[in-house]
């Protein structure tokens, strides 16, 4: 099998600090809170829009059946 023409070697830091790992997870918490809020807002918008779309769809069906 032929070797790839380019090789990449990266030195990986063996000693990962526990404090750094903790802050990475801690910084994810605000992100999840924002996603949770956006999810609730989306559910409210879908619930409200249902009452706008449903009557329009019913009117469309009534008008469509009137021509037959």
Secondary structure as a PSIPRED ss2 file (coil, helix, strand):
# PSIPRED VFORMAT (PSIPRED V4.0)

   1 X C   1.000  0.000  0.000
   2 X C   1.000  0.000  0.000
   3 X C   1.000  0.000  0.000
   4 X C   1.000  0.000  0.000
   5 X C   1.000  0.000  0.000
   6 X C   1.000  0.000  0.000
   7 X C   1.000  0.000  0.000
   8 X C   1.000  0.000  0.000
   9 X C   1.000  0.000  0.000
  10 X C   1.000  0.000  0.000
  11 X C   1.000  0.000  0.000
  12 X C   1.000  0.000  0.000
  13 X C   1.000  0.000  0.000
  14 X C   1.000  0.000  0.000
  15 X C   1.000  0.000  0.000
  16 X C   1.000  0.000  0.000
  17 X C   1.000  0.000  0.000
  18 X H   0.000  1.000  0.000
  19 X H   0.000  1.000  0.000
  20 X H   0.000  1.000  0.000
  21 X H   0.000  1.000  0.000
  22 X H   0.000  1.000  0.000
  23 X H   0.000  1.000  0.000
  24 X H   0.000  1.000  0.000
  25 X H   0.000  1.000  0.000
  26 X H   0.000  1.000  0.000
  27 X H   0.000  1.000  0.000
  28 X H   0.000  1.000  0.000
  29 X H   0.000  1.000  0.000
  30 X H   0.000  1.000  0.000
  31 X H   0.000  1.000  0.000
  32 X H   0.000  1.000  0.000
  33 X H   0.000  1.000  0.000
  34 X H   0.000  1.000  0.000
  35 X H   0.000  1.000  0.000
  36 X H   0.000  1.000  0.000
  37 X H   0.000  1.000  0.000
  38 X H   0.000  1.000  0.000
  39 X H   0.000  1.000  0.000
  40 X H   0.000  1.000  0.000
  41 X H   0.000  1.000  0.000
  42 X H   0.000  1.000  0.000
  43 X H   0.000  1.000  0.000
  44 X H   0.000  1.000  0.000
  45 X H   0.000  1.000  0.000
  46 X H   0.000  1.000  0.000
  47 X H   0.000  1.000  0.000
  48 X H   0.000  1.000  0.000
  49 X H   0.000  1.000  0.000
  50 X H   0.000  1.000  0.000
  51 X H   0.000  1.000  0.000
  52 X H   0.000  1.000  0.000
  53 X H   0.000  1.000  0.000
  54 X H   0.000  1.000  0.000
  55 X H   0.000  1.000  0.000
  56 X H   0.000  1.000  0.000
  57 X H   0.000  1.000  0.000
  58 X H   0.000  1.000  0.000
  59 X H   0.000  1.000  0.000
  60 X H   0.000  1.000  0.000
  61 X H   0.000  1.000  0.000
  62 X H   0.000  1.000  0.000
  63 X H   0.000  1.000  0.000
  64 X H   0.000  1.000  0.000
  65 X H   0.000  1.000  0.000
  66 X H   0.000  1.000  0.000
  67 X C   1.000  0.000  0.000
  68 X C   1.000  0.000  0.000
